[in-house]
Amino acid sequence: MTIVDGESAVCPVDHGERSCPAADADFADADFWDFDMFQRQEHHEILERMRETDPGVHWVDEGDKGSGYWAVTRHAHLKEVNRRADVFSSAHSGTQMRDPETREGVSGVASEHTLIDMDPPRHTRYRKLVNRGFTPRMINLLEDYLQNRTDIILDRVVEKGRCDFVRDISAELPLQAIAEMMGIPIEDRSKVFDWTNAMIGSEDPEFVKSRDDIIQAAAELFGYSHKLQMDRRSTPSDDIVTTLLSADIDGHALTELEFDMFFLLLCVAGNETTRNSITRGMMAFFDFPDQWEKFAADPDLHMETAVEEIVRWASPVMYFRRQALSDHEIGGVRIAAGDKVLMWHAAANRDPRAFEDPWRFDIERTPNDHISFGGGGPHYCLGASLARMEIRLTFREIARRMPDIRIDGEPDYLRSNFIGGVKRLPVAYSPSPSRNTAPLHRLGSAAGVSGTAGFGGHVERTAS
């Protein structure tokens, strides 16, 4: 696999009398199907060289792995691709690097019925429907409950003096938020954790031994969703499931399959991305201890800008795919109709054209026009407000209750070219007494409490 240069694969675009803008590029070591490279964290160096080599848009020959694609690595170019859904399609071939004809199992169904793999106007209709459960009001209703869950998560580890940050802290709140929103029993969150690990970690032998494991995990998550859906259709409640199932826009409602695919997306995207943002944010604080000292001294003072910097730094989704529907020029490169395009968020969020000193983690960075939530356009992250809340709640309590937290071993990275995941992060801190926080009641009647509005209502925190 090579990036096009003077002696390698021929660029598929006819530039007329002009030479190919990428003709002088030389990235023979760039093999983005090398999952081990990502696990070794060597991809940043290659993406940086691609971004800083004009024009920042380069043709990648995938060999027998795929059809080849244009790698978009600069911030402005990525935003242009993301906002031009009329030219760059999510629906044509989906959002994954792997070409549709080589996908297995549920992947083909997912690419036709998942929100991120749709184009307007279908995407617009679908998004209006599911947005009913993600309005600022609905998300704000969750805050007191999630604060209580955060207190309990910290209670379980503070006395020990050390823990695995991923499993014990960063994975817990996103899972419990999804459980609360969807009316899932809290004890089932570990199932969701394992299912999504298998689906996202499809190239990591720790999570998946064979392709059958991926299909099995997706099928079990899909089946769980369908049972949940059928229960709510027969017995409506006041949780988000009923809200989504009863939503109607211009005579359209979610079909059974559309709901199941949305549930699958929520579990994977809402769990994996926020978990890894929190984990990568903590690692950034370890690498820049002056920033942790500043943040821990007054979390609320720096919270708003710190959350955005954590998300920029983490770039939990490293790329998304688009397919060109018509000819279009970016950075002097003419992308032809039918060409595959990969937007590398991991590169664009380190672009010095958009961020001063981009390799410095700076919790006071402003402005911070990162593209981790999509960089505008129709596919802007539906769960951005919830992700920000979970990051804020987690780091505020860590600063209060583990101010001397430190790394206590080597991180273990996910073997993936799609999700910038961390499987384990050993940490240590001075032990402190648990507050033994009493749990709040679940907020929705599906969880055993009636008379609330939505999945919230005003509740008082159990612990200060």
Residue pairs with C-beta under 8 A, 6 or more apart in sequence:
1 30
1 31
1 32
1 33
1 60
1 61
1 62
1 63
1 65
2 8
2 9
2 27
2 28
2 30
2 60
2 61
3 22
3 25
3 26
3 27
3 28
3 30
3 50
3 58
3 59
3 60
3 61
3 71
4 10
4 11
4 20
4 22
4 23
4 25
4 58
4 59
4 60
4 61
5 22
5 23
5 24
5 25
5 26
5 27
5 28
6 23
6 24
8 28
8 61
9 59
9 61
9 68
11 20
11 22
11 23
11 59
12 59
12 68
12 336
12 339
13 20
13 59
13 333
13 334
13 335
13 336
13 339
15 21
15 334
20 59
21 54
21 55
21 57
21 331
21 332
21 333
22 55
22 57
22 58
22 59
22 333
24 53
25 50
25 53
25 58
27 46
27 49
27 50
27 53
27 58
29 46
30 46
30 50
30 60
31 37
32 43
32 60
32 71
32 97
32 342
32 417
33 62
33 65
33 97
33 417
34 417
35 203
35 204
35 415
35 416
35 417
36 415
37 43
37 46
38 318
38 413
38 415
38 416
38 417
39 204
39 413
39 414
39 415
39 416
40 413
41 413
43 318
43 346
43 417
44 346
44 350
47 73
47 344
47 346
47 347
47 350
48 347
48 350
50 56
50 58
50 71
50 73
50 344
50 347
51 73
51 74
51 344
51 347
51 348
51 350
51 351
54 331
55 331
55 332
55 333
56 72
56 73
56 74
56 77
56 331
57 70
57 71
57 72
57 73
57 74
57 77
57 330
57 331
57 333
57 335
58 70
58 71
58 73
59 68
59 69
59 70
59 71
60 68
60 69
60 70
60 71
60 342
61 68
62 68
62 69
66 97
66 98
66 99
66 102
66 340
67 99
67 340
68 340
69 97
69 321
69 339
69 340
69 341
69 342
70 333
70 335
70 339
70 340
70 341
70 342
71 342
71 344
72 78
72 81
72 330
72 341
72 342
72 343
72 344
72 348
73 344
73 347
73 348
73 351
74 331
74 347
74 348
74 351
74 353
75 348
75 349
75 351
75 353
75 354
75 355
75 369
75 371
75 375
76 353
76 354
77 330
77 331
77 348
78 343
78 344
78 345
78 348
78 371
78 375
79 348
79 371
79 375
79 376
79 377
80 330
81 88
81 322
81 330
81 341
81 343
82 88
82 343
82 371
82 374
82 375
82 376
82 377
82 379
83 375
83 376
83 377
84 328
84 377
85 119
85 120
85 123
85 377
85 378
85 379
86 120
86 325
87 324
87 325
87 326
87 328
88 322
88 323
88 324
88 325
88 328
88 341
89 119
89 322
89 323
89 324
89 325
90 116
90 117
90 118
90 119
90 123
90 320
90 321
90 322
90 379
91 112
91 117
91 118
91 119
91 122
91 123
92 119
92 323
92 325
93 99
93 100
93 111
93 321
93 323
93 340
94 100
94 103
94 107
94 110
94 111
94 117
94 321
95 111
95 116
95 117
95 320
95 321
95 322
96 103
96 107
96 111
96 321
96 418
97 319
97 321
97 342
97 417
97 418
98 107
99 340
100 108
100 111
103 111
104 211
104 214
104 215
105 211
105 214
105 215
105 218
106 215
106 218
106 219
106 222
109 257
109 261
110 117
110 218
110 261
110 264
111 117
113 257
113 258
113 261
114 261
114 262
114 264
114 265
115 123
115 126
115 127
115 130
115 261
115 262
115 265
115 382
116 265
116 269
116 320
116 379
118 126
120 378
123 378
123 379
124 378
125 249
125 250
125 252
126 254
126 258
127 378
127 382
128 249
129 244
129 247
129 248
129 249
129 252
129 253
129 254
130 244
130 247
130 254
130 262
130 382
131 382
132 138
132 243
132 244
132 247
133 181
133 240
133 243
133 244
134 382
134 383
134 385
134 386
136 385
137 454
138 240
138 243
138 454
138 455
138 456
139 385
139 386
139 389
140 456
141 443
141 453
141 454
141 455
141 456
141 457
142 177
142 180
142 181
142 386
142 389
142 443
142 455
142 456
143 389
143 393
144 440
144 458
144 459
144 460
144 461
145 180
145 440
145 442
145 443
145 456
145 459
146 173
146 176
146 177
146 180
146 389
146 390
146 393
147 393
147 461
148 437
148 439
148 440
148 461
148 462
148 463
149 172
149 173
149 176
149 177
149 180
149 439
150 173
150 393
150 394
150 397
151 397
151 435
151 437
151 461
151 462
151 463
152 437
152 439
153 168
153 169
153 172
153 173
153 176
154 169
154 397
154 398
154 401
154 402
155 434
155 435
155 436
155 437
156 168
156 434
157 163
157 168
157 169
158 401
158 402
158 429
158 431
158 432
158 433
158 434
159 431
159 432
159 433
159 434
160 431
161 428
161 429
161 430
161 431
162 408
162 426
162 427
162 428
162 429
163 169
163 426
163 427
164 424
164 425
164 426
164 427
165 279
165 282
165 425
165 426
165 427
166 275
166 279
166 422
166 423
166 424
166 425
167 424
169 278
169 394
169 398
170 275
170 276
170 278
170 279
170 282
170 394
170 425
171 193
171 271
171 275
172 189
173 274
173 278
173 390
173 393
173 394
174 270
174 271
174 274
174 275
174 390
175 189
175 192
175 193
175 271
176 186
176 189
177 270
177 386
177 390
178 184
178 189
178 192
178 266
178 267
178 270
178 271
179 185
179 186
179 188
179 189
179 192
180 442
180 443
180 444
180 447
180 455
181 239
181 240
181 266
181 455
182 228
182 239
182 240
182 241
182 263
182 266
183 228
183 232
183 237
183 239
183 240
183 241
183 444
183 446
183 447
183 455
184 192
184 228
185 447
186 442
188 224
191 220
191 224
192 221
192 267
192 271
193 271
194 217
195 217
195 218
195 220
195 221
195 267
196 217
196 221
196 267
196 268
196 271
196 272
197 207
198 207
198 208
198 213
198 214
198 216
198 217
199 214
199 217
199 218
199 221
199 268
200 268
200 272
200 414
200 416
200 418
200 419
200 421
201 207
201 208
201 414
201 415
201 416
201 421
201 423
202 208
202 211
202 214
202 416
203 415
203 416
203 417
204 414
204 415
204 416
204 423
205 415
206 415
206 423
207 213
208 214
218 264
221 263
221 264
221 267
222 260
222 264
225 259
225 260
225 263
225 264
226 256
226 260
228 241
228 263
229 241
229 245
229 256
229 259
229 260
229 263
232 239
232 241
232 242
232 245
232 446
233 245
236 242
236 245
236 246
237 444
237 445
237 446
238 444
238 445
238 446
238 450
238 452
238 453
238 454
238 455
239 444
239 445
239 446
239 447
239 455
240 454
240 455
241 446
242 446
243 454
243 455
244 254
244 259
244 262
245 253
245 254
245 259
246 253
247 253
247 254
254 262
266 383
269 383
270 383
270 386
270 387
272 316
272 419
272 421
273 316
273 317
273 387
273 419
274 316
274 383
274 386
274 387
274 390
274 391
276 314
276 316
276 419
276 420
276 421
276 422
277 310
277 311
277 314
277 316
277 372
277 387
277 391
278 310
278 390
278 391
278 394
278 395
279 314
279 422
279 425
280 310
280 313
280 314
280 316
280 420
280 422
281 310
281 313
281 314
281 391
281 395
282 395
282 398
282 405
282 425
282 427
283 407
283 411
283 422
283 425
284 291
284 310
284 313
284 314
284 361
285 291
285 292
285 295
285 361
286 292
286 406
286 407
287 361
288 360
288 361
291 361
291 362
291 363
294 302
294 363
294 364
295 302
295 306
295 363
295 395
295 399
296 399
296 403
299 306
299 395
299 396
299 399
299 400
300 396
302 363
302 364
303 392
303 395
303 396
305 363
305 364
305 365
305 366
305 368
306 363
306 395
307 388
307 391
307 392
307 395
308 365
308 368
308 370
309 361
309 362
309 363
309 365
309 368
310 391
310 395
311 370
311 372
311 373
311 387
311 388
311 391
312 349
312 355
312 365
312 368
312 370
312 372
313 349
313 361
314 372
314 420
315 345
315 346
315 349
315 370
315 372
315 420
316 372
316 419
316 420
316 421
317 345
317 372
317 418
317 419
317 420
318 344
318 345
318 346
318 417
318 418
318 419
318 420
319 342
319 343
319 344
319 345
319 346
319 417
319 418
320 342
320 343
320 345
320 379
321 340
321 341
321 342
321 343
322 340
322 341
322 342
322 343
323 338
323 339
323 340
323 341
324 335
324 336
324 337
324 338
324 339
324 340
324 341
325 337
326 337
327 334
327 335
327 336
327 337
328 334
328 335
329 335
335 341
345 371
345 372
346 420
348 354
348 371
348 375
349 355
349 358
349 370
349 371
349 372
350 358
350 359
351 358
352 358
354 369
355 365
355 368
355 370
372 381
373 380
373 381
373 384
373 387
374 380
374 381
381 387
398 405
401 432
402 429
402 430
402 432
404 429
404 430
405 427
405 428
405 429
406 427
406 428
406 429
407 425
407 426
407 427
407 428
408 426
408 427
408 428
409 426
410 426
411 422
411 424
411 425
412 422
412 423
412 424
412 425
413 421
413 422
413 423
414 420
414 421
414 422
414 423
435 463
437 462
437 463
438 462
438 463
439 462
440 459
440 461
440 462
441 447
441 448
441 449
442 448
442 449
443 449
443 452
443 455
443 456
443 457
443 459
444 452
444 454
444 455
445 451
445 452
